[in-house]
Amino acid sequence: SNIYNVDPLDVPLFAPPGKAPKLKKGWGFISLSHCQNGVLIGWSPYPIGVDIEISKRMINGNNLKERILSVKEKENFKNIDIKKVNEHILSKWVAKEAAIKWQRGNLFKDLNQWESSPHSDFYFHQSISKKVYVKLISLRIWLIAIAYDNEKHPHDPIICLDKVS
C-alpha cells in the first residue's frame, strides 16, 4: 500500500485458499510465508518467492535429505560435517521452497527438482530448465530465502517482516 500510496484494504490481493496469492495485473508480484512467530511478505515488480523458518528449528536432516536433495546434492552432502546436517538441510529446504513459490510450482513435485549450484546462489530446475537466484538471510532468529531473477532486479526486492505476537 505504501508503494502505490493506497489504503492497505484497497490493495487488489487475490488469495483463494490453497492457491498462491496474486496481485492484480500491473501491481507487481507478492509472496507470503509464515512460521511459528514470524510473517514474511515479499513484493517485487517481477516474480518473487519467499520463505521463512526459525533458524534453530529442529528437523531430522538425515530423513529429509532423501526427499529434498537432488542426486548431485546427495553426493555433495556426504562431505557435510555431521554437526551441520540439520542447518544444511534447513537452508536447502527454505531456499527450495522460495524457488518453488517463485516458479508457482508444487512443493511435492518440485522440491527435489531444484538443485543448488555448489559455488553460487543459483538454483536450477532440472526438468523445466529454469534458473533462479536465491538469497539466504539470517535475521534475528529466522532464516529467510528470497528467490528472484537477479538480472531483472536492479536492487534487492522489498521485504517486510513483522513479528507475530
N, C-alpha and C positions, 0 to 999 in steps of 0.2 A: 504494500500500500504506500510505503514511503517513496519507492521508486517512481510510481505513477501519480503520486500526490492525490490518492483517493482514500476514502474511509475503508478500513480493513474489511468491513462487511460487503463492500462493493467490488472486491476483487473477484473476477469470474473464475472461481475454482470449482472444478468438477472432480468429485472423489467418490464415485459409487463404490459400495462395499466389494472388496475382493479385487479391485482394479487399481492401477497406478493413478495417482492424482494428475490432473492436467489443468492447464490454464487455457483460457480462450485464445484462439489464434491471434498472434500479434502481441501477446502479453509475456512471452518467453516460456521457459520451462522450469518446472519445480520438481523437487524430490524430497520426500519426507522419510525420517527414521526416528525411532524412539527405543529407549532401553528402560531399565528399571527406574532411573532417576534423571533422565535427560531426553530432550526433544531436539532434533536437528532438522532445520529447513534449509535446503539449498535452492537457490534461484540463479538462473543464467539466461541470456538471450539465446543460448544454444542448448541442446540436450545435456542433461546432468544427472548423475546418480550419487546418492549419499548413503552412508551407513554409520551408525554409532553403536558402540558397546562399551561397557565398563572394562577398562584395560586389565583389571585383575580378575575378570570373570573366570570361574573355574569350569573348565571343559575337559573332556577326555580326548586330548590331542591325538593319541595313537589310534583311537577308533575313528575319529572324524577325518583323519588324513586319507583313509580309504575312500570316503565319499566325496571329498572336495578337491583333492590334488589330481592333476593330470599325470599321465605316465612319466613324463620327463621330471615333473616336480617331485614325484615319489623317489626317483633316482637321486635327485639333489637332496632330498630330505634325509637320506642316510648319513649325511655329513653334519646334521644338526646336533648340537650339544643336548644331551638328554634333559638338562635343566631348562632348556629353552623351547622344548617341544610345544607346550601349551601357548606360549607367547607367539611362536612362529605360526601355528595353525590358526590362532585367533586373528592375526594380522592378514593371513590369506583369506579367511572367511569374510572379514569386513571389506577387504579390497574387492573380492569377487562379488559380494552382494551389491556393492556400489556399481560395479561394472554391469551387472545384470539389470539394475534399475536404469542405468544409462541406456542400455540396449532395449529396454522394455521387454525383457525376456522372462523366462520362467526359472525360478530358483532351482527346482529339482532337475530340470532338463539341462540347464546351462552351467551349473556350479562347477563341474569338473571339465567343462569345455573351455573355460577361461584359464589361460596359462600365463604365469608371470615370466617376464624376461629376467634372467638371472642378474644382469648388471644394469638394469634401468627400471623406471617406474611405469613401464608399459605392460599391458596385458593384451593377449591375443586370443580371440575366439577361434578354436580350431576348425569347427565345421562351417562357420559362415564367413571366415576370413576378415573379421573386423578387429581393429586395434583401438585401444583407448588408454589414455594417460590416467593413472590412479595415484593421487597424492594421499599419503598417510600422515596423520597429525595426531600427536599426543597432546591432549589439552586437559589439564586438571586430572580428573580420574577416568577420562574417556579416551578411547581410541576411535578416531574418525577417519573415514575414507571418502574421498571425493573423486568421482570418475567423470572425465570430460575430455573433449577433443582439444588438446592444448594448442593446435595450430589455428583454431578459430578464436581462441581466447587471448586477447592482448594482456589480460590480468587474470589473477585467480578469481574463481566465481565467488559470489557473495554468499556467506554462510551466517545464519542466525542460530544462536544456541540459547536455550533457556532451561534452567534447572527446574525440574518438576518437584513441587513441594510434597 
